[in-house]
Amino acid sequence: MNTGLKEQIRNRCTDLEIPLVGFASASRWDEPLFEPWVPEEFRPRALFPETNTVIVLGLPVSLPVIETAPSVHYHELYRTINTLLDMEGYRLAEWLVSRRYPSLWIPRDGYGSIGVLRENPVVFFSHRHAAFLAGLGTFGINNTLLTPEFGPRVRFVSVFTSAEIPPDPVITEPLCTHCMRCVEICPVKALSGRNYPEGLMDKKTCATRSEALFKRSISPCGLCIKVCPVGEDRQRYGRTDMRIYDEEDERYARYHQAWKHVRAFWGR
């Protein structure tokens, strides 16, 4: 196992201000931790047979921005994060290749458009599962990966590499608090309220809403991750009192006024 290379990658991510990086051995996909599990054709070695390690990078979604969702502000932030993830995933893969480790970057999304996703809500590789197996978080009732640092307010990209790098431990203690705020706020009732993976999101219903928002340049929805209480980012922004999202609480009226102002400016 190449411990020195792992340290170099972590230092590289620190220099690039990438706060989350995790490592998982490709063999972890072959040992199901729950059911239903990732089908064989969606696993790293099925996509890139040289894979020995999957490196997962994560960038946070700024809490004050997502609080305006759905909005053009969150729409632009989402696009920016996606671009940065693709850039850094590609650069890390090429950096590894230059050091004689065949590597492959996997883009943060594996579908052509929201319309395509609505018709067939499956992507060719799951970064959520990769992040889980790389020890970055655990699944929540909202079907996203919750991280200790940012809750579900984080986006991931993965790099497959032939380098044998020591894996990080998988987090075994669930982070989800079962507060049900995500279930209650979902405007299309796409969440069942049961633990993942027993309670799977209605992906088609969720994608249909996202497609409608995209036509107005205010996708994605983001409501279920906005109200999640998990994440150290809440302390950093002073958002630990979840009553901030209850409109009837007059103490937080100035916040709601600000969010409504941003939402009033639709893309089109």
C-alpha positions in Angstrom: 0.0 0.0 0.0 1.3 3.4 -1.0 0.9 5.5 2.2 3.2 8.2 0.8 1.0 8.7 -2.3 -2.0 9.1 -0.1 -0.4 11.8 1.9 0.6 13.6 -1.3 -3.0 13.5 -2.6 -4.3 14.8 0.7 -1.8 17.7 0.7 -2.7 18.4 -2.9 -6.4 18.6 -2.0 -5.5 20.9 0.9 -3.6 23.2 -1.4 -6.5 23.3 -3.8 -9.0 24.0 -0.9 -10.9 20.7 -1.4 -12.1 20.0 2.1 -13.3 16.4 1.6 -11.2 13.5 0.2 -11.6 9.8 0.9 -10.1 6.6 -0.3 -11.8 3.2 -0.9 -10.4 0.0 -2.2 -12.2 -1.3 -5.3 -12.8 -4.6 -3.6 -15.2 -2.9 -1.2 -17.8 -2.9 -4.0 -17.7 -6.7 -4.0 -18.7 -7.0 -0.3 -22.3 -5.8 0.0 -23.0 -3.8 3.2 -26.7 -3.6 2.7 -29.4 -4.7 0.1 -30.1 -3.7 -2.6 -26.5 -3.3 -3.4 -24.6 -1.8 -6.4 -25.0 -4.2 -9.4 -21.7 -5.6 -10.7 -21.8 -3.6 -14.0 -21.9 -0.3 -12.0 -18.7 -1.1 -9.9 -15.3 0.5 -10.5 -13.5 -2.6 -11.9 -16.4 -3.2 -14.3 -15.9 0.3 -15.7 -12.1 0.5 -15.5 -10.5 -3.0 -14.8 -7.2 -1.4 -13.7 -8.9 0.1 -10.6 -7.4 -0.7 -7.2 -8.5 2.5 -5.4 -11.3 5.0 -5.8 -10.5 8.5 -4.6 -13.6 10.7 -3.8 -13.4 14.5 -3.7 -16.1 16.6 -2.1 -17.0 20.3 -2.3 -19.5 21.9 0.0 -22.8 23.6 -1.1 -22.8 26.9 0.7 -25.6 26.9 3.3 -26.7 30.5 3.0 -27.1 30.1 -0.8 -29.1 26.8 -0.7 -31.4 28.5 1.8 -32.7 30.6 -1.1 -33.6 27.4 -3.1 -35.2 27.0 -5.5 -33.5 30.1 -6.9 -31.2 31.3 -9.7 -28.5 31.9 -7.0 -28.5 28.2 -6.0 -28.8 27.2 -9.7 -25.5 29.1 -10.5 -23.7 27.8 -7.4 -24.7 24.2 -8.4 -23.2 24.7 -11.8 -20.1 26.2 -10.5 -19.5 23.4 -8.0 -20.0 20.8 -10.8 -17.5 22.5 -13.0 -14.9 22.7 -10.2 -15.4 19.0 -9.4 -15.0 17.9 -13.0 -11.8 20.0 -13.3 -10.2 18.8 -10.1 -11.2 15.1 -10.8 -9.7 15.3 -14.3 -6.5 17.1 -13.0 -6.0 14.5 -10.2 -6.4 11.6 -12.6 -3.9 13.1 -15.0 -1.5 13.9 -12.2 -1.6 10.2 -11.2 -1.1 9.1 -14.8 2.0 11.3 -15.0 3.3 9.2 -12.1 2.7 6.0 -13.9 -0.6 5.1 -12.2 -3.2 4.5 -14.9 -6.2 6.5 -13.7 -9.7 7.6 -14.8 -11.9 10.6 -13.8 -15.6 9.9 -13.5 -17.7 13.1 -14.1 -20.0 14.2 -11.2 -23.1 13.3 -13.2 -23.6 10.3 -15.4 -26.6 11.4 -17.5 -27.2 13.7 -20.5 -30.1 15.9 -19.1 -32.8 16.0 -16.5 -35.2 14.8 -19.2 -33.1 11.7 -19.8 -32.9 11.1 -16.0 -36.6 11.4 -15.7 -37.2 8.7 -18.3 -34.4 6.5 -16.9 -33.4 7.6 -13.4 -30.1 5.6 -13.3 -26.5 6.8 -13.7 -23.6 4.7 -14.8 -21.7 5.2 -11.5 -22.9 6.3 -8.0 -20.6 8.9 -6.3 -22.9 8.7 -3.2 -21.9 5.0 -2.7 -18.3 5.8 -3.5 -18.3 8.5 -0.8 -19.9 6.1 1.6 -17.3 3.4 1.0 -14.5 6.0 1.2 -15.6 6.9 4.7 -17.0 10.3 4.0 -20.5 9.8 5.4 -23.6 7.7 5.8 -27.0 7.7 4.0 -29.9 9.7 5.3 -33.7 9.3 4.9 -33.5 11.9 2.1 -31.4 9.3 0.2 -28.3 11.6 0.0 -25.0 11.0 1.7 -24.7 13.0 5.0 -21.2 14.1 6.0 -20.1 15.2 9.5 -18.8 18.4 8.0 -21.6 19.6 5.7 -24.5 17.2 6.2 -26.0 16.5 2.7 -24.8 19.9 1.4 -21.8 18.5 -0.6 -21.2 17.3 -4.1 -18.8 14.5 -5.1 -16.6 13.4 -7.9 -14.5 10.1 -8.1 -11.2 9.1 -9.6 -10.4 5.5 -10.3 -6.7 4.6 -10.1 -4.4 1.6 -10.3 -2.4 2.8 -7.3 -2.9 0.7 -4.2 -3.6 3.3 -1.6 -4.7 2.5 2.1 -8.5 2.9 2.3 -10.2 5.0 4.9 -12.6 3.3 7.4 -16.3 3.3 6.6 -18.4 5.3 9.0 -20.7 2.8 10.7 -22.7 5.1 13.1 -25.7 6.7 11.2 -25.6 10.5 11.0 -29.3 10.9 10.1 -31.3 12.2 13.1 -34.7 11.0 11.7 -36.1 14.5 12.3 -38.3 14.0 9.1 -37.8 17.7 8.0 -36.8 16.5 4.6 -39.9 14.3 4.2 -42.2 17.1 5.4 -40.7 19.8 3.1 -40.6 17.8 -0.1 -43.2 19.5 -2.4 -43.8 16.3 -4.5 -43.7 13.8 -1.6 -40.9 11.8 -3.1 -39.5 10.6 0.2 -41.0 7.7 2.1 -39.7 8.5 5.6 -38.0 5.1 5.9 -34.3 4.5 6.2 -32.2 4.1 3.1 -32.1 1.8 1.2 -35.5 0.3 2.4 -37.1 3.7 1.7 -36.0 4.7 -1.8 -36.7 8.1 -3.2 -39.3 8.3 -6.0 -36.6 9.4 -8.5 -39.0 10.0 -11.4 -41.2 12.3 -9.4 -38.1 14.2 -8.1 -36.6 14.4 -11.6 -39.9 15.7 -13.0 -39.9 18.6 -10.6 -36.2 19.3 -11.3 -37.0 19.4 -15.0 -39.8 21.9 -14.5 -37.4 24.1 -12.4 -34.6 23.8 -15.0 -36.9 25.3 -17.6 -37.1 28.4 -15.3 -33.3 28.3 -14.6 -33.8 27.6 -10.9 -33.0 24.0 -10.6 -32.2 21.9 -8.7 -34.8 21.9 -5.9 -32.6 21.5 -2.9 -35.2 21.8 -0.2 -34.5 18.4 1.5 -30.8 19.2 1.9 -31.5 22.8 3.0 -33.4 21.7 6.1 -31.2 18.8 7.2 -29.8 19.6 10.7 -26.7 17.5 10.3 -23.4 19.2 9.5 -20.7 21.4 11.2 -21.5 24.1 8.6 -24.5 25.0 10.7 -22.3 26.1 13.6 -20.1 28.0 11.2 -23.0 30.0 9.8 -25.0 30.3 13.1 -27.9 28.2 11.7 -28.2 25.6 14.6 -31.8 26.5 15.5 -33.9 24.7 13.0 -36.8 27.0 13.7 -35.1 29.4 11.4 -37.0 27.7 8.5 -40.4 28.0 10.2 -42.1 31.1 8.6 -44.3 31.7 11.6 -41.3 32.3 13.8 -41.0 36.2 13.8 -37.5 36.0 15.2 -36.2 34.9 11.8 -38.4 37.2 9.6 -35.4 39.0 8.2 -33.9 35.8 6.9 -37.2 34.8 5.2 -37.4 38.3 3.7 -33.9 37.9 2.2 -34.6 34.5 0.8 -37.9 35.6 -0.8 -36.1 38.5 -2.4 -33.7 36.2 -4.2 -36.4 33.8 -5.1 -38.4 36.6 -6.7 -35.8 36.9 -9.5 -36.6 33.8 -11.5 -34.3 33.0 -14.4 -37.2 33.2 -16.8 
